[in-house]
Amino acid sequence: MTQQSILEPEGRAIPYIEEGEGPVPLVLISGRALNGDGLGVVAHYLAEEAGFHVVRIGPRTESGGQDRAATLRERVEDAVRVIDHIGLDHTWIGGHAFGGTAARIFAADHTDRVNGLLLLGVEDDEIPLAPAIPVLIVQATDDAVTPSANAEALQSTAPERASIKTVDGADHLFPATHPIETAVIIEEYLDWD
């Protein structure tokens, strides 16, 4: 069982889970509470089987325990706080859907700290890819929420460094329904970094 920690800067409670101590750091920004984000098995596999250092960062709560939807910029700020707190200088950054969109902003704002970008299901958003970093897009073939067309459009903006890998027969919840297949795709791609 993984242990959730809380970082509390300025009246905010930012939950995160840190697993593994390997040489490949990967930070995943979650769009949902960590106990229901669907990334737990993927992260655990990458930490235990692939030897990665994986950090999942959940959405904040305000002082008094009130949940409030944080903006994308606030999620990026929260990720910076957690990454600084645990002492990561460089990392792969990613997330599923909304979390991936926050990761795109993080990569654009903090390119000097990013080894690469991992997007699990790409939202239809105008956020450009950060320059000069590799991008792995993992896309489910039957995803109606973040369809393949989104991934293809984003890849076309940087075809020399953006790759798409697919999870066949899976829908939008593929990190939860196909966690090992998803994790193996990530392991095989990131392991060369």
Sequence and secondary structure as in RCSB ss.txt:
>XXXX:A:sequence
MTQQSILEPEGRAIPYIEEGEGPVPLVLISGRALNGDGLGVVAHYLAEEAGFHVVRIGPRTESGGQDRAATLRER
VEDAVRVIDHIGLDHTWIGGHAFGGTAARIFAADHTDRVNGLLLLGVEDDEIPLAPAIPVLIVQATDDAVTPSAN
AEALQSTAPERASIKTVDGADHLFPATHPIETAVIIEEYLDWD
>XXXX:A:secstr
   EEEE STTEEEEEEEE   SEEEEEE SS GGGSS HHHHHHHHHTS EEEEEE   EETTS B    HHHH
HHHHHHHHHHHT SSEEEEEETHHHHHHHHHHHH GGGEEEEEEES         TT  EEEEEETT SSS HHH
HHHHHTTSTTTEEEEEETT  TTHHHHSHHHHHHHHHHHHTT 
